[in-house]
Amino acid sequence: MLNIDRLREETPACSELIHFNNAGASLQPQSVTDAVLQYLTLEQRLGGYEAAEAQHQASEHFYTAVAGLLNCNPREVAYAENSTRAWNLLLHAIAFEPGERIIIGESEYASNYLSLLELAHRHQVNIEVINNDDNGLISLQALEQRLDENVRLIALTHVASQNGVIQPVAEVGKLARKHNILYLIDACQSAGQLHIDVNDINCDMLTASGRKYLRGPRGTGFMYVRHSVLNYLKPDAPDLQSVIWTSRDQFSWRDDARRFELWEHNVAARIGLTVAADYATALGVSNIEKRIKTLANELRCKLSELPRVQIHDQAFATDSETALNILGGIVSFSVKNADAVKLQTHLRQHRINTSVIRRNNTRLEFEVRDLPDINRASVHYFNTSAEIDAFCQAVRTFQV
């Protein structure tokens, strides 16, 4: 059981504003901020290298902390400065052959898709999109019909930035394993929000951000690489952290996921992310997931009662039980005839943080659904029903 009063006390900004932009960047717990500041102070006092040496154990704990979140071996974890960077490192480490196919979902993240387009142009591979069903879920039937020996990779976003739909990653993992296809998951929005077990999911690779539902510092992220696929992946550029220089003209890649790391990185930020991961583990990610789903469902229900408001999370229109099972903390909505940016500005004037989902940043899905720019509210476990009521009142008072 989460002690919401205590968690809000440990999140100082909760007394100043309503933060419904957790899918963008969540509010850090005080312990995370303290860890970063304490390390930076140590750097100021001792010097950068010397501080890193003094805090080596705290920095190394990162691998154990993240492994605990994912139920994997610490050797299968690597640090990265953000999820997109990690995702690209893994994508470009695969030796694609011309004519091979990559299959993705309709809700793919914009930056990921742009990287795929560049890869397609450079290596003459084919990108194929599987459409969503009426609930916004990737069609498993359509996916299986498209799988054959020419598919090299399935890439799927666990929870899209533009809606709260939780994709059936475990079911897709079974298909990938059945057909012996590499499987990459973008868990940018799900890490820290949902219980993730990479063995249950059957993914080969996974990437995630620190700043979102994990509540870590900006500029942090990580990747998981299943040890059995490691030798099929060769990073673009070696670094003293990622290889062993064996002789003047030879080197060998590390035999763990750290072959994707660079020696130089933000140690303070990594320690902050480590503290955030431990914080989530101590609370219990299953407890976090239940609380977020409950709050998000309450927000959808209350918003839908307002005149002129439309909810765009497709499963919400089906039935409440389905919505609670497959929708997470991201709530996408619009006010009839309202400009999304103007509504966001109006909410900010009421000290409510939200975000705008741009049509140009989610063309695969929004062009199919014929959606314009819309608004996004994303809740976390430290939010409350009282904040939801205040949010809905602020939306109600918006004048188009």
MITOR-205201 format. One line per 5 residues: their letters; for each residue x, y, z of C-alpha. Coordinates in pm, 1 decimal, padded with zeros to 6 digits. Example, Ala and Ser with C-alpha at 12.3 -4.5 7.8 and 13.67 -1.06 7.14 Angstrom:
<sites>
AS> 01230.0 -00450.0 00780.0  01367.0 -00106.0 00714.0
</sites>
This chain:
<sites>
MLNID> 00000.0 00000.0 00000.0  00147.2 00333.6 -00105.3  00161.4 00613.9 00150.9  00059.6 00897.2 -00080.1  00097.8 01172.7 00181.3
RLREE> 00456.4 01067.7 00249.7  00535.6 01034.1 -00121.3  00403.0 01383.7 -00184.7  00612.3 01519.6 00100.4  00914.4 01362.0 -00066.2
TPACS> 00818.5 01541.7 -00390.0  00847.2 01912.7 -00301.4  00680.2 02048.8 -00615.9  00353.3 01877.0 -00522.2  00281.7 02165.7 -00284.8
ELIHF> 00327.7 02421.6 -00562.6  00162.5 02275.6 -00872.9  -00026.7 01988.3 -01033.2  00208.9 01782.7 -01244.3  00026.7 01588.1 -01515.9
NNAGA> 00328.8 01574.8 -01747.2  00495.3 01260.7 -01613.2  00517.5 01108.9 -01961.8  00735.9 01406.2 -02052.6  00949.5 01435.5 -01742.0
SLQPQ> 00826.4 01344.1 -01396.2  00905.8 01518.3 -01068.6  01212.2 01381.7 -00890.5  01188.0 01253.7 -00534.1  01398.6 01458.4 -00293.6
SVTDA> 01638.4 01164.8 -00251.2  01721.2 01166.6 -00623.3  01792.5 01539.5 -00629.1  01999.1 01509.6 -00310.4  02210.6 01229.1 -00458.0
VLQYL> 02289.6 01433.1 -00769.6  02372.3 01749.9 -00576.0  02585.7 01564.3 -00322.0  02790.7 01407.4 -00598.9  02836.3 01739.3 -00780.0
TLEQR> 02951.2 01895.0 -00453.3  03200.0 01611.5 -00414.5  03331.5 01679.4 -00766.3  03369.6 02044.0 -00673.5  03569.0 01950.6 -00362.8
LGGYE> 03779.2 01661.4 -00494.1  03786.7 01681.6 -00873.7  03598.2 01480.4 -01133.5  03810.1 01165.1 -01148.8  03866.7 01159.8 -00775.9
AAEAQ> 03495.2 01195.3 -00697.0  03412.2 00912.1 -00938.2  03666.2 00691.3 -00764.3  03526.6 00778.3 -00421.6  03170.4 00699.1 -00535.9
HQASE> 03257.9 00396.4 -00748.8  03038.0 00161.0 -00548.8  02733.3 00390.1 -00574.1  02787.2 00425.5 -00949.0  02834.7 00051.2 -01002.7
HFYTA> 02513.6 -00021.0 -00812.3  02332.4 00115.8 -01119.4  02357.7 -00222.8 -01292.1  02213.3 -00416.1 -00999.5  01935.8 -00161.3 -00946.5
VAGLL> 01817.9 -00172.7 -01309.0  01857.7 -00550.5 -01328.4  01623.5 -00575.5 -01031.5  01360.2 -00374.6 -01217.4  01382.8 -00596.0 -01525.8
NCNPR> 01455.0 -00936.1 -01367.9  01776.9 -00983.8 -01562.1  02148.8 -01024.2 -01498.2  02339.1 -00699.8 -01423.7  02578.2 -00792.6 -01706.8
EVAYA> 02284.6 -00751.0 -01947.3  02241.0 -00382.9 -01851.6  02415.9 -00076.6 -01995.2  02384.5 00293.4 -01918.7  02292.5 00547.2 -02187.6
ENSTR> 02215.1 00917.8 -02180.0  01858.5 00861.3 -02302.0  01626.7 00598.3 -02444.3  01651.0 00719.0 -02804.1  02030.0 00700.9 -02795.8
AWNLL> 02015.0 00349.1 -02653.6  01756.9 00242.1 -02913.3  01968.2 00376.3 -03198.8  02283.9 00211.6 -03068.6  02110.2 -00124.1 -03072.0
LHAIA> 01941.4 -00073.1 -03407.9  02265.6 00019.5 -03582.0  02455.1 -00266.4 -03418.2  02254.8 -00518.6 -03621.2  02422.7 -00622.2 -03948.0
FEPGE> 02124.7 -00587.1 -04180.3  02141.1 -00728.4 -04531.2  01972.1 -00557.3 -04830.6  01614.3 -00675.0 -04871.7  01566.2 -00779.1 -04508.5
RIIIG> 01253.5 -00657.0 -04333.1  01187.6 -00473.8 -04007.8  00835.0 -00488.2 -03867.7  00700.4 -00218.2 -03637.0  00367.9 -00109.1 -03489.8
ESEYA> 00152.9 00184.1 -03591.3  00221.5 00359.5 -03259.1  00599.0 00372.2 -03307.6  00781.8 00667.3 -03150.5  00870.9 00941.8 -03398.7
SNYLS> 01248.1 00945.6 -03344.0  01261.0 00567.0 -03374.2  01074.8 00573.4 -03703.7  01300.3 00846.3 -03843.7  01602.3 00630.9 -03759.5
LLELA> 01436.5 00339.6 -03938.1  01380.8 00552.9 -04248.0  01747.7 00648.8 -04251.6  01845.6 00284.5 -04206.3  01617.6 00181.6 -04491.5
HRHQV> 01782.1 00432.9 -04723.4  02134.6 00339.1 -04620.1  02106.5 -00040.7 -04613.5  01812.9 -00104.1 -04850.1  01603.3 -00275.1 -04584.7
NIEVI> 01224.1 -00263.4 -04585.4  01014.6 -00115.0 -04305.2  00665.1 -00259.9 -04264.1  00397.7 -00119.7 -04033.3  00134.2 -00339.9 -03869.5
NNDDN> -00187.6 -00147.5 -03808.7  -00361.6 -00128.7 -03472.1  -00700.2 -00279.0 -03400.3  -01001.5 -00084.8 -03272.3  -00854.7 -00077.0 -02920.9
GLISL> -00524.2 00065.5 -03039.8  -00339.2 -00264.4 -02999.0  -00109.9 -00407.2 -03264.4  -00294.8 -00676.6 -03457.8  -00131.3 -01004.6 -03357.8
QALEQ> -00304.4 -01189.1 -03641.3  -00175.9 -00944.3 -03901.7  00169.1 -00956.5 -03744.9  00197.3 -01335.6 -03758.2  00083.4 -01340.8 -04119.7
RLDEN> 00375.9 -01114.4 -04211.5  00648.8 -01313.3 -04034.8  00892.1 -01523.7 -04237.0  01264.8 -01593.8 -04263.5  01325.3 -01252.7 -04423.6
VRLIA> 01214.8 -01056.8 -04114.7  01527.0 -00961.2 -03920.1  01375.8 -00746.2 -03645.7  01046.1 -00670.9 -03471.4  01054.7 -00331.2 -03296.9
LTHVA> 00764.9 -00235.7 -03073.9  00691.4 00057.2 -02844.2  00547.7 -00079.6 -02518.4  00343.3 00231.9 -02436.6  00322.7 00506.9 -02697.1
SQNGV> 00380.7 00872.3 -02610.9  00052.4 00970.8 -02775.5  -00189.4 00744.7 -02585.0  -00212.5 00518.0 -02283.8  -00243.6 00188.0 -02472.3
IQPVA> -00024.8 -00088.9 -02331.9  00084.3 -00306.5 -02622.7  00080.2 -00688.8 -02587.4  00458.7 -00716.7 -02573.4  00461.3 -01068.6 -02425.5
EVGKL> 00237.9 -01206.2 -02702.5  00456.8 -01042.5 -02965.7  00759.2 -01190.5 -02788.6  00617.4 -01540.2 -02828.7  00582.1 -01483.7 -03203.8
ARKHN> 00934.8 -01345.5 -03229.2  01075.2 -01646.1 -03044.9  00869.4 -01890.0 -03254.7  01014.7 -01744.6 -03575.5  01364.5 -01679.5 -03434.3
ILYLI> 01345.7 -01303.6 -03497.4  01529.5 -01035.0 -03299.1  01288.9 -00839.0 -03079.9  01350.5 -00481.1 -02957.8  01118.9 -00299.8 -02714.4
DACQS> 01104.6 00072.3 -02646.7  01004.7 00088.8 -02279.3  01053.6 00463.7 -02253.5  00702.4 00520.7 -02114.3  00656.9 00186.8 -01937.6
AGQLH> 00971.8 00161.1 -01723.5  00873.4 00271.3 -01375.9  00503.9 00266.0 -01465.0  00447.1 -00104.1 -01538.4  00587.7 -00427.9 -01404.7
IDVND> 00845.4 -00544.3 -01661.6  01004.3 -00888.5 -01667.9  01220.4 -00930.5 -01977.2  01197.4 -01309.4 -01947.8  00818.2 -01305.2 -01950.9
INCDM> 00823.3 -01062.4 -02244.4  01080.1 -01270.0 -02436.0  01250.8 -00960.4 -02573.7  01612.9 -00963.1 -02687.0  01668.1 -00592.2 -02630.9
LTASG> 01492.0 -00315.1 -02440.5  01556.5 00054.7 -02392.1  01419.2 00301.6 -02140.3  01438.4 00659.7 -02019.0  01519.6 00774.7 -01667.9
RKYLR> 01332.7 01103.6 -01661.9  00977.9 00978.2 -01713.2  00798.1 00730.8 -01487.7  01120.1 00625.6 -01313.7  01148.5 00984.8 -01184.9
GPRGT> 01522.5 01006.5 -01248.7  01727.3 01299.6 -01381.9  01702.6 01419.1 -01740.5  01975.6 01290.9 -01967.7  01964.5 00936.2 -01829.2
GFMYV> 01854.4 00603.9 -01970.4  01953.7 00242.4 -02006.8  01935.7 -00065.0 -02224.3  01892.4 -00436.9 -02169.2  02064.8 -00681.9 -02405.0
RHSVL> 02001.4 -01054.9 -02365.3  02341.0 -01221.6 -02333.5  02257.6 -01485.4 -02595.6  02225.9 -01220.3 -02871.1  02520.8 -01003.5 -02766.7
NYLKP> 02764.1 -01141.3 -03022.1  02521.9 -01062.6 -03305.9  02548.9 -00692.9 -03215.6  02848.8 -00476.0 -03302.2  02833.6 -00109.6 -03195.6
DAPDL> 02923.9 00155.9 -03451.5  03223.9 00293.9 -03264.4  03454.7 00133.5 -03008.2  03558.1 00315.8 -02692.4  03795.7 00231.0 -02409.4
QSVIW> 03488.9 00138.6 -02203.3  03338.9 -00089.2 -02467.5  03643.6 -00284.1 -02590.1  03968.6 -00439.1 -02470.2  04268.6 -00317.2 -02672.0
TSRDQ> 04458.4 -00645.0 -02700.3  04747.6 -00538.4 -02924.8  04856.5 -00249.2 -03147.9  04623.5 -00353.8 -03431.8  04361.5 -00561.4 -03250.3
FSWRD> 04081.8 -00520.1 -02998.1  03797.1 -00734.4 -02868.5  03450.1 -00627.4 -02766.4  03343.8 -00664.1 -02406.3  03135.0 -00974.4 -02340.5
DARRF> 02859.8 -00785.0 -02157.5  02613.6 -00507.6 -02241.7  02868.3 -00240.5 -02149.9  03011.1 -00277.7 -02499.0  02751.6 -00008.7 -02581.4
ELWEH> 02879.0 00239.6 -02322.9  03121.6 00527.8 -02343.6  03380.7 00578.4 -02072.8  03292.6 00946.3 -02032.2  02945.6 01002.9 -01889.6
NVAAR> 02756.2 01206.5 -01631.8  02833.7 01020.0 -01310.1  02604.4 01239.1 -01100.2  02310.2 01168.0 -01330.3  02378.9 00793.9 -01330.0
IGLTV> 02386.4 00785.8 -00951.5  02060.7 00983.0 -00950.4  01899.4 00728.2 -01181.9  02024.8 00448.7 -00957.2  01855.7 00609.3 -00656.5
AADYA> 01535.5 00650.1 -00861.6  01539.9 00282.0 -00962.1  01586.2 00175.5 -00600.0  01304.3 00410.6 -00497.7  01064.2 00246.9 -00744.0
TALGV> 01170.6 -00102.4 -00639.0  01114.9 -00019.0 -00271.0  00761.2 00100.0 -00347.2  00689.0 -00205.7 -00559.4  00630.5 -00152.4 -00931.4
SNIEK> 00312.5 -00360.8 -00916.2  00177.5 -00117.4 -00653.9  00281.1 00174.6 -00873.6  00112.2 00023.1 -01179.4  -00216.0 -00035.0 -00996.2
RIKTL> -00223.4 00320.2 -00858.7  -00142.7 00483.4 -01194.5  -00404.5 00281.4 -01383.0  -00669.6 00368.1 -01124.5  -00592.5 00741.4 -01134.4
ANELR> -00577.6 00750.7 -01515.3  -00911.8 00573.3 -01543.5  -01063.7 00822.7 -01298.7  -00924.9 01109.3 -01504.9  -01067.5 00969.2 -01829.3
CKLSE> -01408.7 00916.5 -01673.1  -01426.3 01265.7 -01524.2  -01293.8 01434.6 -01837.9  -01546.0 01249.4 -02053.9  -01829.8 01401.5 -01849.2
LPRVQ> -01725.7 01754.0 -01947.8  -01899.0 01919.4 -02244.4  -01690.9 01943.7 -02562.8  -01420.7 01703.2 -02434.6  -01327.0 01394.2 -02635.6
IHDQA> -01103.1 01114.9 -02505.2  -00872.0 00970.8 -02772.3  -00752.1 00656.5 -02592.5  -00941.5 00410.8 -02809.9  -01001.4 00134.1 -02556.8
FATDS> -01185.0 00380.2 -02331.2  -01477.1 00373.7 -02572.6  -01503.6 -00004.8 -02546.4  -01577.1 -00070.5 -02179.9  -01430.6 00029.6 -01845.0
ETALN> -01284.8 -00313.7 -01764.1  -01097.6 -00331.5 -02094.3  -00972.6 00022.7 -02045.6  -00840.4 -00051.6 -01698.0  -00650.4 -00355.7 -01825.1
ILGGI> -00485.2 -00211.7 -02134.9  -00457.6 00162.1 -02065.2  -00181.3 00316.7 -01856.1  -00114.0 00661.4 -01715.4  -00123.2 00863.6 -02039.1
VSFSV> -00458.1 01028.9 -02115.8  -00500.0 01187.4 -02459.4  -00790.4 01423.1 -02516.8  -00908.5 01736.9 -02691.6  -01165.9 02010.2 -02645.6
KNADA> -01391.4 02066.0 -02946.5  -01275.0 02357.8 -03164.8  -00991.9 02432.0 -02921.3  -00627.3 02485.1 -03010.7  -00421.2 02232.1 -02813.4
VKLQT> -00138.7 02476.1 -02736.2  -00379.1 02741.2 -02610.9  -00540.8 02487.3 -02378.8  -00197.1 02383.5 -02250.9  -00116.2 02750.9 -02182.7
HLRQH> -00447.8 02797.6 -02003.3  -00374.6 02499.2 -01779.2  -00025.6 02624.0 -01703.3  -00173.2 02954.0 -01589.9  -00356.5 02742.4 -01331.0
RINTS> -00020.0 02584.1 -01233.3  -00104.4 02257.5 -01408.1  00163.5 02094.6 -01623.7  00052.9 01900.3 -01932.5  00180.9 01838.7 -02283.6
VIRRN> 00069.4 01862.4 -02647.2  00092.3 01569.5 -02887.4  00185.3 01699.5 -03231.6  00032.9 01535.9 -03538.9  00365.0 01585.9 -03719.5
NTRLE> 00537.9 01375.7 -03451.7  00304.8 01076.9 -03476.2  00213.9 01056.2 -03842.3  00180.9 00676.8 -03859.1  -00108.4 00670.9 -03615.5
FEVRD> -00262.0 01018.6 -03635.1  -00288.2 01021.9 -04013.8  -00472.8 00689.2 -04002.1  -00702.0 00817.1 -03727.3  -00728.0 01167.6 -03879.9
LPDIN> -00630.1 01341.3 -03556.8  -00490.3 01696.2 -03525.5  -00262.2 01816.5 -03244.6  -00423.5 01704.6 -02917.5  -00357.1 01736.9 -02545.2
RASVH> -00191.5 01486.4 -02313.3  -00225.8 01453.9 -01937.1  -00012.1 01185.8 -01772.5  -00055.7 01094.6 -01407.9  00175.8 00931.3 -01156.1
YFNTS> 00122.3 00760.5 -00822.8  00181.1 01082.4 -00625.7  -00112.0 01255.4 -00798.1  -00451.2 01262.3 -00625.9  -00823.3 01265.1 -00694.6
AEIDA> -00835.4 01625.0 -00569.9  -00584.0 01720.2 -00838.9  -00794.7 01544.9 -01100.8  -01096.6 01747.2 -00990.9  -00895.4 02070.3 -01008.1
FCQAV> -00767.3 01975.5 -01350.8  -01116.0 01905.4 -01483.5  -01239.9 02236.1 -01343.3  -00959.5 02420.0 -01522.4  -01049.7 02244.5 -01849.5
RTFQV> -01415.5 02334.9 -01796.1  -01333.1 02705.9 -01762.6  -01128.5 02716.6 -02085.2  -01282.5 02949.4 -02341.1  -01228.4 02853.9 -02705.1
</sites>
